[in-house]
Amino acid sequence: MRDGAAIEVRGLRKVYGGTPAVDGVDLTVPAGEIFALLGPNGAGKTTTVEILEGYRKRDGGEVSVLGIDPVAADAAWRSRVGIVLQGTGEFDELTVGEVVSHFARFYPSPDDPAAVIARVGLTGKTRARTHTLSGGQKRRLDVALGIIGRPQLLFLDEPTTGFDPEARREFWELIRDLAGGGTTIVLTTHYLEEAEALADRVGVIAGGRLIAVDTPRDLGDRDSAPATVSWRTPEGVWESARSATPTALVADLASRYGGEVPGLTVTRPTLEDVYLEMISA
Amino acid sequence: MKLQLGLRQGVLEVRQFLRSREQVVFTLAFPAIMILVFGSIFTGDIGGGVKFTQYFVTGMIATGLMTAGFQALAIQIPMERDRGVLKRLLGTPMPRWVYFAGKVLMVAFIAVLETVILLTVATLLFGLDLPDTAGRWLTFLWVSALGITACTLCGVAFSSLARTGRSAPAVVTPVALILQFISGVFFVFTSLPGWMQNLASIFPLKWMCQGLRAVFLPASFGSQEPGGSYDLPKVALVLGVWCLVALVLCLTTFRWTTRRDG
């Protein structure tokens, strides 16, 4: 499996009440990759992911996840797939330690509960009832339950919603760490910087279609898109120009100012710029 | 190994129950509180020197079993479904029966405990006469076991009816309350209008009460039952049929996810 594709999707379709929610999605995620699925609310992200997780039936197309059609998911397949859903399913009156240990029993070769709790940074909360956790801590518990079975493939549906910046950085480290261990990771997110920081490739889904799949750096030809050059004139006024040939513009400015151009910046469109342009098209 | 998993699930369910204080107080003490109220109001006898308590305790036991099995599950399961607990469990390799095994063990634990508390209170404060023969204890055991099984299965089946966890109590509570009124829990069954008796005869609670009356009332009182006897075979038959029907409903209609999950 390590060398093959973890996920193969061809012509995936899902229709709700006559309206297609997913309308012909093709996607291949190689084993070991971190793949981020971006898209506005209602674009079909969660529907697509939940079909891959075996929660929903599809209306058309072919799907293979770890070599198996998720519709035919059995316990053996389930034990190889970790799932962190969007909503948290809480066990209010149980402690973090009790819940993680209990879930460990579901799996044939689980990780050590204490080690997993430490990995998500909840060691100090092991004996705390889950309803006393903060939003971010609950989310980390969700992640702990997703990885306790040592999955080959981990789905994360908007995992860092409600995290503070520090917690988000820690979470990214955890994900990189898991990916480093060979786990394939599919995540959906609304945070473009998260996709950029984590993902090997990102896919943009809009109107039920996958409209682009590329590395975060190359998405939407970001690297060759017109750049914005900004500088300050000797009179102290900020000037800026969009240019398909920013190098030539900078060279021109350099000769005009006879050396250093005051306040010079050259920026390509951010991932967010490219993304927003894509989904509004 | 797998059986152990079901047992562990039960331990966890009981632990969750014991840790929610309101639930513990209200569920476990409710039948005992009811007998305190009724035992204090009706101090007379129902003829032949048999105390009212002797009659009421049967209704309270049956109500307690219905609350623990039917009402608790029909409310708790939709709430857990709304919170995403069921969906999350579905995403693990946990065999599905383990979830139900956990619920069954929890219901059994509560049912036994609340019945013991009820009988203790009724015996100490109102001079309840406990069954005096092995035969009566045996009847007590099988009527309770069959009754709680029917109630549990009905609770699981009913859990698919509530659209949301929040609406579940509103759907379930009136059903339970009406059944109590028409099944002879609060009033002597034979004093109810005929149509009400007939309606109640469709549902399990009436038969649970009747079976328990055979345990706690003198054998001679059987002639006062609507059918002229306690008719234990029919009690077993009706409760057994309810178990079967509810089981089929559970297997065919149980939902692990909410409606908006498509």
Contacts between the chains, C-beta under 8 A, distances in Angstrom:
chain1	res1	chain2	res2	distance
A	16	B	262	6.4
A	47	B	262	7.4
A	50	B	261	7.8
A	53	B	91	6.5
A	54	B	91	7.9
A	55	B	87	7.1
A	55	B	90	7.3
A	55	B	91	7.3
A	55	B	257	6.9
A	55	B	261	7.0
A	56	B	261	7.5
A	56	B	262	5.6
A	75	B	93	3.9
A	75	B	95	6.8
A	76	B	93	7.4
A	78	B	91	7.0
A	78	B	92	6.1
A	78	B	93	4.0
A	79	B	93	4.2
A	81	B	91	7.8
A	83	B	88	7.7
A	83	B	91	4.1
A	85	B	84	6.3
A	85	B	87	6.4
A	85	B	88	6.3
A	85	B	91	7.1
A	87	B	83	7.8
A	87	B	84	4.4
A	87	B	87	7.9
A	88	B	83	7.9
A	88	B	84	6.5
A	89	B	80	7.7
A	89	B	83	5.5
A	89	B	84	3.5
A	89	B	85	4.0
A	89	B	86	7.4
A	89	B	87	6.2
A	89	B	88	3.8
A	89	B	89	7.7
A	90	B	83	5.7
A	90	B	84	7.9
A	90	B	85	7.1
A	91	B	12	7.9
A	91	B	16	7.0
A	91	B	85	6.8
A	92	B	16	7.4
A	92	B	20	7.8
A	93	B	15	7.3
A	93	B	16	4.4
A	93	B	19	4.0
A	93	B	20	5.6
A	94	B	12	6.6
A	94	B	15	6.9
A	94	B	16	6.1
A	94	B	19	8.0
A	98	B	12	7.0
A	98	B	15	7.6
A	102	B	8	6.6
A	102	B	9	7.8
A	102	B	12	5.9
A	103	B	92	6.5
A	105	B	5	5.9
A	105	B	8	6.2
A	106	B	5	7.5
A	106	B	92	4.6
A	106	B	93	5.3
A	106	B	94	4.4
A	107	B	92	7.5
A	107	B	93	6.2
A	108	B	93	7.6
A	129	B	19	7.6
A	145	B	88	7.2
A	149	B	92	7.3
A	149	B	93	7.4
